[in-house]
Amino acid sequence: MRSTRSILIGAALVTLALGATPLTAQAAGPESPSPSPVGSAANGQLMLYYDIGYNNWCDDWAGESPDWGTCRNKVSSIYNNGYPGNLDDVWVYWGLNYTGARRGIANGVGLSDLRLYPFDANTGSGSGQALNDNISSHVWANIF
């Protein structure tokens, strides 16, 4: 399990090195990360919801997905409930097959209103656009 200090240092290094702005439990942006919609125990899933506030479930993924299918460009809240450890963070992408703009979501971070979070600037098509109703694919990664 990573310490808070390790997460903050890792986030700072990634942000400086890549110009990326991964969302972490300590610095998630305009809204504080929401608690897990299913409790505090990790279940190894990236959890997707059509509506803000973790309402109207869409799908869960334990692995990567190059195409979100019926959830594509229709998700308004998301929770990274992956198991802590290797490949526990997620890059979400504007385009299919991990293309276009991206945004990192750290392990344990929930975003109950994706209208408040943009894709990272200068990362491809969709840069700077809100994540809400704009995500097409994701991959598990080590962001930090």
GUBASE-8230 format. One line per field, with one value per residue: residue number from 1; residue in one letter; x, y, z of N, C-alpha, C, O, CB in turn. Coordinates in Angstrom, 1 decimal, padded with zeros to 4 digits, always signed. Atoms other than C-alpha are relative to their C-alpha. Glycine has a CB too. Example, Ala and Ser with C-alpha at 12.3 -4.5 7.8 and 13.67 -1.06 7.14 Angstrom:
k	(1:2)
r	(A:S)
n_X	(+000.9:-000.9)
n_Y	(-001.2:-001.1)
n_Z	(+000.0:+000.0)
ca_X	(+012.3:+013.7)
ca_Y	(-004.5:-001.1)
ca_Z	(+007.8:+007.1)
c_X	(+000.9:-000.8)
c_Y	(+001.2:+001.1)
c_Z	(+000.0:+000.8)
o_X	(+001.9:-000.3)
o_Y	(+001.2:+002.2)
o_Z	(+000.7:+000.9)
cb_X	(-001.0:+000.4)
cb_Y	(+000.0:+000.5)
cb_Z	(+001.2:-001.4)
//
This chain:
k	(1:2:3:4:5:6:7:8:9:10:11:12:13:14:15:16:17:18:19:20:21:22:23:24:25:26:27:28:29:30:31:32:33:34:35:36:37:38:39:40:41:42:43:44:45:46:47:48:49:50:51:52:53:54:55:56:57:58:59:60:61:62:63:64:65:66:67:68:69:70:71:72:73:74:75:76:77:78:79:80:81:82:83:84:85:86:87:88:89:90:91:92:93:94:95:96:97:98:99:100:101:102:103:104:105:106:107:108:109:110:111:112:113:114:115:116:117:118:119:120:121:122:123:124:125:126:127:128:129:130:131:132:133:134:135:136:137:138:139:140:141:142:143:144)
r	(M:R:S:T:R:S:I:L:I:G:A:A:L:V:T:L:A:L:G:A:T:P:L:T:A:Q:A:A:G:P:E:S:P:S:P:S:P:V:G:S:A:A:N:G:Q:L:M:L:Y:Y:D:I:G:Y:N:N:W:C:D:D:W:A:G:E:S:P:D:W:G:T:C:R:N:K:V:S:S:I:Y:N:N:G:Y:P:G:N:L:D:D:V:W:V:Y:W:G:L:N:Y:T:G:A:R:R:G:I:A:N:G:V:G:L:S:D:L:R:L:Y:P:F:D:A:N:T:G:S:G:S:G:Q:A:L:N:D:N:I:S:S:H:V:W:A:N:I:F)
n_X	(+000.8:-000.8:+000.3:+000.5:-001.2:-000.4:+001.0:-000.2:-001.2:+000.2:+000.9:-000.8:-001.0:+000.7:+000.5:-001.2:-000.6:+000.9:+000.9:+001.3:+000.7:+000.8:+000.9:-000.3:+000.8:-000.4:+000.2:+000.8:+000.5:+001.0:+000.8:-000.7:+000.4:+001.1:-000.2:+000.4:+001.4:+000.4:-000.7:-001.4:-000.8:-000.4:+000.5:-000.8:+000.8:+000.3:+001.5:+000.5:+001.4:+000.5:+000.4:-000.8:+000.3:+000.0:+001.3:+000.3:-001.2:-000.2:-000.8:-001.2:-001.0:-001.2:-001.1:+000.1:+001.1:-000.2:+001.3:+001.0:+001.3:+001.2:-000.4:-000.9:+000.5:+001.3:-000.2:-000.1:-000.7:-001.0:-000.7:-001.1:+000.0:-001.0:-000.8:-001.3:-001.2:-000.4:+001.1:+001.2:+000.5:+000.7:+000.1:+001.2:-000.3:+001.0:+000.3:+000.0:-001.4:-001.0:-000.5:+000.5:-000.3:+000.1:+000.0:-000.3:+000.8:-000.8:+000.7:+000.8:+000.7:+001.3:+000.4:+001.4:+000.5:-001.1:+000.0:-001.0:-001.4:-000.4:-001.2:-001.2:-000.3:-001.1:-000.1:+000.7:+001.4:+000.8:-000.8:+000.7:+001.4:+000.4:+000.0:+001.4:+000.5:-001.1:-001.1:+000.3:-000.8:-000.9:-001.0:-000.6:-001.4:-000.7:-000.2:-001.0)
n_Y	(-001.2:-001.2:-001.0:-001.2:-000.8:+000.6:-000.4:-001.4:-000.1:+000.6:-000.9:-001.2:+000.4:+000.3:-001.3:-000.8:+000.7:+000.2:-001.1:+000.6:-000.3:+001.2:-000.3:+000.8:-000.2:-001.2:-001.2:+000.5:-001.1:-000.9:+000.7:+001.0:+001.4:+000.6:+001.3:+001.1:+000.3:+001.3:+000.3:-000.3:+001.1:+000.0:+001.1:+000.2:-000.4:-001.4:+000.0:-001.0:-000.3:-000.9:-001.3:-000.5:+000.5:+001.4:+000.4:+000.6:+000.8:+000.3:+001.3:+000.2:+000.8:+000.5:-000.2:-001.2:+000.0:-001.0:-000.6:+000.1:+000.5:-000.8:-001.0:-001.0:-001.4:-000.1:+000.2:-001.3:+000.2:+001.2:+000.4:+001.0:+000.9:+001.1:+000.4:-000.7:+000.7:-000.2:-000.3:-000.3:-001.3:+000.1:-001.0:-000.1:-000.6:-000.7:+000.8:+001.5:+000.6:-000.8:-001.1:-001.3:-000.6:+001.0:-000.5:+001.0:+000.1:+000.8:+001.0:-000.4:-001.3:-000.1:-001.3:+000.1:-001.0:-000.2:-001.3:-000.9:+000.5:+000.1:+000.8:-000.8:-000.8:+000.4:+001.5:+000.5:-000.4:+000.0:-000.6:-001.0:+000.2:+000.7:+001.5:+000.4:+000.4:-000.1:+001.0:+001.1:+001.2:-000.2:+001.0:+000.0:-000.4:-000.6:-001.4:-000.6)
n_Z	(+000.0:+000.1:-001.0:+000.6:+000.4:+001.3:+001.0:+000.4:+000.8:+001.3:+000.8:+000.3:+001.0:+001.2:+000.5:+000.6:+001.1:+001.1:+000.1:-000.2:-001.2:-000.5:-001.2:-001.2:-001.2:-000.7:+000.9:+001.1:+000.8:-000.6:-001.0:-000.8:+000.5:-000.7:-000.5:+000.9:+000.1:-000.6:-001.3:+000.1:+000.4:+001.4:+000.7:+001.2:+001.1:+000.4:-000.1:+000.8:-000.3:+001.0:-000.6:-001.1:-001.3:+000.0:+000.3:+001.3:+000.3:+001.4:+000.1:-000.7:+000.7:-000.7:+000.9:+000.9:+001.0:+001.1:+000.5:-001.1:+000.5:-000.4:-001.0:+000.7:+000.0:-000.7:-001.4:-000.8:-001.2:+000.1:-001.3:+000.2:-001.2:+000.3:-001.1:-000.1:+000.4:+001.4:+001.0:-000.7:+000.4:+001.3:+001.0:+000.8:+001.2:+000.8:+001.2:+000.0:+000.0:-000.8:+000.9:-000.4:-001.3:-001.1:-001.4:-001.0:-001.2:-000.9:-000.8:-001.1:+000.3:+000.6:+000.6:+000.0:+001.0:+000.9:+000.6:-000.7:+000.3:+001.4:+000.5:-000.1:+001.2:+000.9:+000.0:+001.2:+000.3:-001.2:-001.1:-000.7:-000.1:-001.2:+000.1:+000.1:+001.3:+000.9:-000.1:+000.9:-000.3:-001.2:-000.2:-001.3:+000.2:-001.1:+000.3:-000.9)
ca_X	(+000.0:+001.3:+001.7:+000.1:+003.6:+004.4:+001.2:+001.8:+005.4:+004.5:+001.7:+004.1:+006.7:+004.2:+002.7:+006.1:+007.4:+004.3:+002.4:-000.4:-002.9:-003.8:-006.6:-005.6:-007.3:-005.3:-005.8:-008.7:-009.6:-012.6:-014.5:-013.2:-013.1:-016.3:-016.4:-016.8:-020.3:-020.1:-018.1:-014.4:-013.3:-011.5:-013.2:-010.7:-013.2:-013.5:-017.1:-019.1:-022.4:-024.6:-025.6:-023.8:-023.6:-023.0:-026.5:-027.8:-025.0:-023.6:-020.8:-017.7:-014.4:-011.6:-009.4:-008.8:-011.4:-010.6:-014.3:-016.8:-019.7:-023.0:-021.2:-019.1:-019.6:-022.5:-020.8:-021.2:-019.6:-016.7:-015.0:-011.6:-012.1:-009.1:-006.9:-004.0:-000.7:+000.7:-001.5:-004.0:-004.5:-006.5:-006.0:-009.3:-009.3:-011.4:-011.1:-011.5:-008.4:-006.7:-006.4:-006.9:-006.8:-006.4:-006.8:-005.3:-007.5:-005.6:-006.6:-009.4:-010.6:-014.2:-015.5:-019.2:-019.6:-017.4:-018.6:-016.1:-013.0:-011.3:-009.0:-005.4:-004.4:-002.2:-002.8:-004.6:-008.1:-010.5:-007.8:-009.4:-012.9:-014.9:-014.7:-018.5:-020.1:-016.7:-014.8:-014.5:-011.8:-009.5:-006.4:-005.0:-001.6:+001.0:+000.6:+002.8)
ca_Y	(+000.0:+003.4:+006.1:+009.5:+011.1:+008.6:+009.4:+013.1:+012.8:+010.5:+012.8:+015.8:+013.9:+012.6:+016.1:+017.7:+015.0:+014.5:+017.7:+015.4:+015.9:+012.5:+012.6:+011.4:+011.1:+014.0:+016.4:+015.4:+018.8:+021.0:+018.4:+016.2:+012.5:+010.8:+007.8:+004.4:+003.8:+000.3:+000.7:+000.9:-002.6:-002.8:-005.1:-004.8:-003.0:+000.3:+001.2:+003.3:+005.1:+006.9:+009.7:+011.9:+010.7:+007.1:+006.6:+004.4:+001.8:+001.3:-001.4:-002.6:-003.7:-005.7:-005.4:-002.8:-001.9:-000.4:+000.3:+001.1:-000.2:+001.0:+003.1:+005.0:+008.7:+008.2:+008.1:+010.9:+009.3:+006.8:+005.0:+003.3:+000.5:-001.5:-003.5:-001.5:-002.5:-002.9:-001.5:-000.1:+003.4:+004.0:+006.1:+007.1:+008.1:+010.4:+008.0:+004.3:+002.0:+004.3:+007.3:+011.0:+013.0:+011.1:+011.6:+009.6:+008.4:+007.0:+003.9:+004.5:+007.8:+008.4:+011.2:+011.7:+014.5:+014.2:+017.6:+019.1:+017.3:+017.9:+015.7:+016.8:+019.6:+018.8:+015.0:+014.7:+015.0:+016.0:+017.8:+020.1:+018.8:+017.6:+013.9:+013.8:+011.9:+011.9:+008.7:+005.8:+003.5:+002.9:+001.0:+000.0:+001.5:+002.7:+006.4:+007.1)
ca_Z	(+000.0:-000.9:+001.7:+001.2:+000.9:-001.9:-003.8:-003.6:-004.7:-007.5:-008.6:-008.6:-010.6:-013.2:-013.6:-014.1:-016.4:-018.6:-018.1:-017.1:-014.3:-012.8:-010.3:-006.9:-003.6:-002.3:-005.3:-007.5:-008.8:-008.2:-006.3:-003.5:-004.5:-003.5:-001.3:-003.0:-004.2:-002.8:+000.4:+001.1:+000.1:-003.3:-005.8:-008.7:-010.9:-012.8:-012.1:-014.6:-014.1:-016.7:-014.2:-011.7:-008.1:-009.0:-010.3:-013.1:-013.3:-016.8:-016.4:-014.5:-015.9:-014.3:-017.4:-020.1:-022.7:-026.1:-026.7:-023.9:-026.1:-024.7:-022.1:-024.7:-024.4:-022.0:-018.5:-015.9:-012.9:-012.4:-009.5:-009.7:-007.2:-008.4:-006.1:-004.7:-006.2:-009.7:-012.5:-010.1:-011.7:-014.9:-018.0:-019.6:-023.2:-025.4:-028.4:-029.1:-028.7:-026.2:-028.6:-028.2:-025.0:-021.8:-018.0:-015.2:-012.3:-009.4:-007.4:-005.0:-006.6:-007.3:-009.5:-008.9:-011.5:-014.6:-015.9:-013.5:-014.9:-018.3:-020.3:-020.0:-022.4:-025.3:-025.2:-028.6:-029.9:-027.2:-025.1:-022.5:-023.1:-020.1:-019.3:-019.0:-021.9:-023.6:-022.6:-025.1:-023.7:-020.7:-019.7:-016.3:-015.7:-013.2:-013.3:-010.3)
c_X	(+000.9:-000.3:-000.5:+001.2:+000.4:-000.9:+000.3:+001.3:-000.1:-000.9:+000.8:+001.0:-000.7:-000.5:+001.1:+000.5:-000.9:-000.9:-001.4:-000.6:-000.8:-000.8:+000.3:-000.9:+000.3:-000.3:-000.8:-000.6:-001.1:-000.9:+000.8:-000.4:-001.1:+000.4:-000.5:-001.5:-000.4:+000.7:+001.5:+000.8:+000.2:-000.6:+000.7:-000.7:+000.1:-001.5:-000.5:-001.5:-000.5:-000.2:+001.0:-000.4:-000.1:-001.4:-000.2:+001.2:+000.0:+000.8:+001.2:+001.0:+001.2:+001.2:-000.2:-001.1:+000.3:-001.2:-001.0:-001.4:-001.1:+000.3:+000.8:-000.7:-001.3:+000.2:+000.2:+000.6:+000.8:+000.7:+001.1:+000.1:+000.9:+000.7:+001.3:+001.2:+000.4:-001.2:-001.3:-000.6:-000.6:+000.3:-001.3:+000.3:-001.2:-000.4:+000.0:+001.5:+001.1:+000.6:-000.6:+000.4:-000.2:+000.0:+000.3:-001.0:+000.7:-000.9:-000.7:-000.7:-001.3:-000.3:-001.5:-000.6:+001.1:-000.1:+001.0:+001.5:+000.3:+001.1:+001.2:+000.2:+001.2:+000.3:-000.7:-001.4:-000.8:+000.7:-000.8:-001.5:-000.3:-000.1:-001.5:-000.5:+001.0:+001.0:-000.4:+000.8:+000.9:+001.0:+000.5:+001.5:+000.6:+000.3:+001.1:+001.2)
c_Y	(+001.2:+001.0:+001.3:+000.8:-000.6:+000.4:+001.4:+000.2:-000.5:+000.9:+001.2:-000.4:-000.3:+001.3:+000.8:-000.7:+000.0:+001.2:-000.5:+000.4:-001.1:+000.4:-000.9:+000.3:+001.3:+001.3:-000.4:+001.1:+000.8:-000.6:-001.0:-001.3:-000.5:-001.3:-001.1:-000.1:-001.3:-000.3:+000.2:-001.2:+000.0:-001.3:-000.3:+000.5:+001.5:+000.1:+001.3:+000.2:+001.1:+001.4:+000.4:-000.6:-001.5:-000.6:-000.6:-000.7:-000.3:-001.4:+000.1:-000.7:-000.3:+000.2:+001.2:-000.2:+001.0:+000.6:-000.2:-000.5:+000.9:+001.1:+001.1:+001.3:+000.2:+000.0:+001.4:-000.1:-001.3:-000.2:-001.0:-000.8:-001.2:-000.4:+000.8:-000.9:+000.3:+000.1:+000.2:+001.4:-000.2:+001.3:-000.1:+000.8:+000.5:-000.9:-001.5:-000.5:+000.9:+001.1:+001.3:+000.4:-001.1:+000.7:-001.1:+000.0:-001.0:-001.0:+000.6:+001.4:-000.2:+001.4:+000.0:+000.9:+000.3:+001.3:+000.9:-000.3:+000.0:-001.0:+000.9:+000.8:-000.6:-001.5:-000.6:+000.5:-000.1:+000.7:+001.2:-000.1:-000.7:-001.5:-000.5:-000.3:+000.0:-001.1:-001.2:-001.2:+000.3:-001.2:+000.1:+000.3:+000.3:+001.4:+000.6:-000.8)
c_Z	(+000.0:+001.1:-000.7:-000.6:-001.4:-001.1:-000.4:-000.7:-001.4:-000.9:-000.5:-001.1:-001.4:-000.7:-000.6:-001.2:-001.2:-000.3:+000.3:+001.4:+000.5:+001.2:+001.1:+001.1:+000.7:-000.8:-001.2:-000.8:+000.7:+001.0:+000.7:-000.5:+000.9:+000.6:-001.0:+000.0:+000.6:+001.3:-000.2:-000.5:-001.5:-000.6:-001.4:-001.3:-000.3:-000.2:-000.7:+000.2:-001.1:+000.6:+001.1:+001.3:+000.1:-000.2:-001.4:-000.6:-001.5:-000.2:+000.9:-000.8:+001.0:-000.9:-000.8:-001.0:-001.1:-000.5:+001.1:-000.5:+000.4:+001.0:-000.7:-000.2:+000.7:+001.6:+000.7:+001.3:-000.1:+001.3:-000.3:+001.3:-000.2:+001.3:+000.1:-000.4:-001.4:-000.9:+000.7:-000.4:-001.4:-000.9:-000.7:-001.2:-000.7:-001.2:+000.2:+000.0:+000.6:-000.8:+000.5:+001.3:+001.0:+001.4:+000.9:+001.2:+000.9:+000.7:+001.1:-000.2:-000.7:-000.5:-000.2:-001.1:-001.1:-000.8:+000.5:-000.4:-001.5:-000.3:+000.1:-001.3:-000.8:+000.0:-001.2:-000.1:+001.3:+001.2:+000.6:+000.1:+001.4:-000.2:-000.2:-001.4:-001.1:+000.1:-000.8:+000.4:+001.3:+000.0:+001.4:-000.1:+001.4:-000.3:+000.9:+000.1)
o_X	(+001.9:-001.5:-000.3:+001.0:+000.7:-000.4:+000.3:+001.3:+000.4:-000.6:+000.6:+001.1:-000.2:-000.4:+000.9:+000.8:-000.4:-001.6:-002.4:+000.2:-002.0:-000.4:+000.3:-001.6:-000.5:-000.5:-000.2:-001.3:-001.0:-001.5:+001.7:-001.6:-001.1:+001.2:-001.3:-002.1:-001.6:+000.7:+002.0:+002.0:-000.8:-000.6:+000.3:-000.3:+000.3:-002.0:-000.1:-002.2:+000.3:+000.0:+001.7:-001.6:-000.7:-001.7:+000.5:+001.8:-001.0:+000.4:+001.5:+000.6:+001.7:+002.4:-001.1:-001.6:+000.4:-001.2:-001.3:-002.3:-001.1:-000.6:+000.9:-001.8:-002.1:-000.8:+000.9:+000.9:+000.4:+000.9:+000.8:+000.7:+000.6:+000.7:+001.9:+001.2:+000.2:-002.2:-002.4:-001.7:-000.4:+000.2:-001.6:+001.0:-002.3:-001.6:+000.4:+002.4:+002.2:+001.8:-001.6:+001.3:-001.0:+000.4:-000.4:-001.3:+000.8:-002.1:-000.2:-001.3:-001.4:-000.1:-002.0:-001.8:+001.9:+000.8:+001.4:+002.4:-000.5:+001.8:+001.1:-000.2:+002.1:+001.5:-000.9:-001.8:-000.7:+000.1:-001.4:-002.1:+000.5:-000.4:-001.7:-000.4:+000.7:+002.1:-001.6:+000.4:+001.0:+000.8:+000.7:+002.1:-000.1:+001.3:+001.8:+002.1)
o_Y	(+001.3:+001.1:+001.5:+001.4:+000.2:+000.7:+001.7:+001.0:+000.1:+001.0:+001.6:+000.4:+000.1:+001.5:+001.4:+000.0:+000.1:+001.2:+000.2:+000.8:-001.1:+001.3:-002.2:+001.3:+001.8:+002.4:-000.6:+000.8:+000.9:+000.1:-001.7:-001.5:-000.3:-002.0:-000.8:-000.1:-001.6:-001.5:+000.5:-001.0:+000.1:-002.3:-001.2:+000.2:+002.3:-000.6:+002.4:-000.7:+002.0:+002.4:-000.4:-001.1:-002.1:-001.6:-000.2:-000.3:-000.6:-002.3:+001.2:-001.6:+000.6:+000.4:+002.1:-001.3:+002.2:+001.6:-001.4:-000.5:+002.1:+002.0:+002.2:+001.4:+001.1:-000.1:+002.2:+000.9:-002.2:+000.8:-002.1:-000.3:-002.3:+000.3:+000.9:-002.0:+001.4:-000.6:-000.3:+001.7:-001.3:+002.4:-001.2:+001.8:+000.0:-001.0:-002.0:+000.3:+000.9:+001.4:+001.3:-000.2:-002.0:+001.9:-002.2:+001.1:-002.2:-000.9:+001.4:+001.9:-000.9:+002.3:-000.6:+000.7:+001.2:+001.6:+001.9:+000.4:-000.7:-001.5:+002.1:+000.3:-001.3:-001.9:-001.8:+001.4:-001.0:+000.9:+002.0:+000.6:-001.4:-002.0:-001.5:+000.5:+000.2:-001.1:-001.7:-002.3:+001.4:-002.2:+001.2:-000.2:+000.3:+001.7:+001.5:-000.5)
o_Z	(+000.7:+001.5:-001.9:-001.6:-002.3:-002.3:-001.6:-001.7:-002.3:-002.1:-001.7:-002.1:-002.4:-001.9:-001.7:-002.2:-002.4:-001.3:+000.0:+002.3:+000.5:+002.0:+000.9:+001.1:+001.4:-000.2:-002.3:-001.8:+001.9:+001.8:+000.1:-000.9:+002.1:+000.1:-001.8:+001.1:+000.9:+001.7:-001.3:-000.8:-002.3:+000.0:-002.1:-002.4:+000.7:-001.0:-000.4:+000.4:-001.4:-000.1:+001.6:+001.5:+001.0:+000.5:-002.3:-001.5:-002.2:-000.8:+001.5:-001.6:+001.7:-000.4:-000.5:-001.2:-000.8:-001.3:+001.5:+000.4:+000.0:+001.1:-000.1:-000.7:+000.3:+002.3:+000.1:+002.0:-000.8:+002.1:-000.9:+002.3:+000.3:+002.3:-000.9:-000.1:-001.9:-000.8:+000.3:+000.1:-002.1:-000.4:-001.3:-001.1:-000.6:-001.5:+001.3:-000.5:+000.1:-000.7:+001.3:+001.9:+000.9:+001.5:+000.7:+001.7:+000.6:+000.8:+001.9:+000.8:-001.7:+000.3:-001.2:-001.4:-000.8:-001.6:-000.1:+000.1:-002.2:+000.6:+000.0:-002.4:-000.2:-000.2:-001.2:+000.6:+002.0:+002.3:-000.2:+000.8:+001.9:-001.3:-000.8:-002.3:-002.3:-000.6:-000.8:+000.0:+001.7:-000.6:+001.9:-001.1:+002.4:-000.9:+000.4:+000.8)
cb_X	(-001.0:-000.2:+001.3:-000.7:+001.1:+000.1:-001.4:+000.0:+001.2:-000.7:-001.2:+000.7:+000.7:-001.2:-000.7:+001.0:+000.4:-000.7:+000.1:+000.0:-000.8:+000.9:-001.5:+001.5:+000.1:+001.4:+001.4:-001.1:-000.5:-000.8:-001.2:-000.2:+001.2:-001.2:-000.7:+000.7:-000.5:+000.4:-000.3:+000.5:-000.7:+001.5:-001.5:+000.2:-001.5:+000.8:-000.5:+000.3:-000.2:-001.3:-001.4:-000.1:-001.3:+000.7:-001.1:-000.5:+000.0:+000.8:+000.6:-000.3:+000.5:-000.1:+000.0:+001.3:-001.4:+000.7:-000.5:-000.1:-000.2:-001.1:+000.8:+000.3:-000.1:-000.9:+001.2:-001.4:-000.9:+001.0:-000.9:+001.4:-001.4:+001.0:+000.3:+000.2:-000.2:+000.9:-000.1:+000.3:+001.2:-001.5:+001.3:-001.2:+000.7:+000.5:+001.0:-000.7:+000.3:+001.1:-000.4:-001.5:-000.9:+001.1:-001.3:+001.4:-001.5:+000.7:+001.0:+000.8:+001.0:-001.1:+000.8:-000.6:-000.6:-000.1:-001.4:-000.2:+000.3:+000.5:-000.2:+001.2:+000.3:+001.3:-000.4:+000.0:-000.6:-000.4:+001.3:+000.3:-000.5:-001.4:+000.6:-000.9:-001.2:+000.7:+000.1:+000.4:+000.9:-000.8:+001.2:-000.2:+000.1:+001.3:-001.3:-000.7)
cb_Y	(+000.0:+000.7:+000.3:+000.9:-000.1:-001.5:-000.2:+000.8:-000.7:-001.4:+000.5:+000.6:-001.3:-000.9:+000.8:+000.1:-001.4:-001.2:+000.6:-001.6:+001.3:-001.1:-000.1:+000.3:-001.2:-000.1:+000.6:-000.8:-000.5:+000.6:-000.7:+000.2:-000.9:-000.1:-000.2:-001.3:+000.1:-001.1:-001.3:+000.3:-001.4:+000.0:+000.1:-001.4:-000.3:+000.5:-000.1:-000.2:+000.6:-000.5:-000.1:+001.5:+000.5:-000.6:+001.1:+001.1:-001.3:+001.1:-000.1:-000.7:+000.9:-001.4:-001.2:+000.2:+000.3:-000.8:-000.7:+001.3:-001.3:-000.9:-000.5:-000.6:+000.5:-001.1:-000.9:+000.6:+000.0:+000.3:-000.4:+000.8:-000.4:+000.4:-001.6:+000.6:-001.5:-001.2:-001.2:+000.0:+001.0:-000.2:+000.0:+000.5:-001.0:+001.3:+000.3:-000.6:-000.3:-000.9:-000.3:+000.1:+001.2:-001.0:+000.8:+000.0:-000.4:+000.9:-001.1:+000.1:+000.9:-000.6:+000.4:+000.3:+001.3:-001.2:+000.6:-000.1:-001.3:+001.4:-000.5:-000.9:+001.4:+000.7:-000.6:-001.5:-000.9:-001.3:+000.6:+001.3:-000.8:+000.6:-000.6:+001.1:+000.8:+001.3:-000.4:+000.4:-000.4:+000.0:+000.1:-001.4:+001.3:-000.9:+000.8:+000.1)
cb_Z	(+001.2:-001.4:+000.8:+001.1:+001.0:+000.1:+000.5:+001.3:+000.8:+000.2:+000.8:+001.2:+000.4:+000.2:+001.1:+001.1:+000.4:+000.2:-001.4:-000.1:-000.1:+000.3:-000.4:+000.4:+000.9:+000.3:-000.4:+000.5:-001.3:-001.1:-000.8:+001.5:+000.1:-000.9:+001.4:+000.4:-001.4:-001.1:+000.5:+001.4:+000.4:-000.2:-000.2:-000.2:+000.2:-001.3:+001.4:-001.5:+001.4:-000.5:+000.6:+000.1:+000.5:+001.2:+000.2:-001.0:+000.8:-000.7:-001.5:+001.4:-001.1:+000.5:-001.0:-000.7:+000.6:-001.1:-001.3:+000.7:+000.6:+000.5:+001.1:-001.4:-001.5:-000.4:+000.2:+000.1:+001.3:-001.1:+001.1:-000.3:+000.3:-001.0:-000.1:+001.4:+000.1:-000.5:-001.0:+001.5:-000.1:+000.2:-001.0:+000.8:-000.9:-000.5:-001.1:-001.2:-001.5:+000.5:-001.5:-000.2:+000.3:+000.0:+000.3:+000.5:-000.3:+001.1:+000.5:+001.2:-000.8:+000.9:-001.3:+001.3:+000.6:-001.0:+000.2:+001.5:+000.6:-000.4:-001.4:+000.2:+000.5:+000.3:+001.3:+000.1:-001.1:+000.5:-000.5:-000.7:-001.2:+000.5:+001.3:+000.6:-000.3:+000.1:+001.5:-001.4:-001.2:+001.3:-001.1:+000.7:-000.9:+000.4:+000.2:+001.4)
//
